[in-house]
Amino acid sequence: MNVILQSEITCPYCGHKKEETMPTGACQYFYECDNCKKVLKPKQGDCCVYCSYGTVKCPPIQQGENCC
């Protein structure tokens, strides 16, 4: 299975979008929006900001594993 490492995060506060490369060895729990500077945290039930606000889920979820 090919794991996609690029995901576009959309800020729920201002709508700013940015493509980021996801880490493969750790979850990313916090993400600061480049536009409004708000710090994003995962939604309840999600393991990381990519699963909550990204266009692609994090690598462990893509592989059918539990995230961090």
HELIX and SHEET records of a PDB file:
HELIX    1   1 VAL A   49  TYR A   53  1                                   5    
HELIX    2   2 PRO A   59  GLN A   62  1                                   4    
SHEET    1   A 2 GLN A   6  THR A  10  0                                        
SHEET    2   A 2 LYS A  17  THR A  21 -1                                        
SHEET    1   B 2 TYR A  31  GLU A  32  0                                        
SHEET    2   B 2 VAL A  39  LEU A  40 -1                                        
END                                                                             
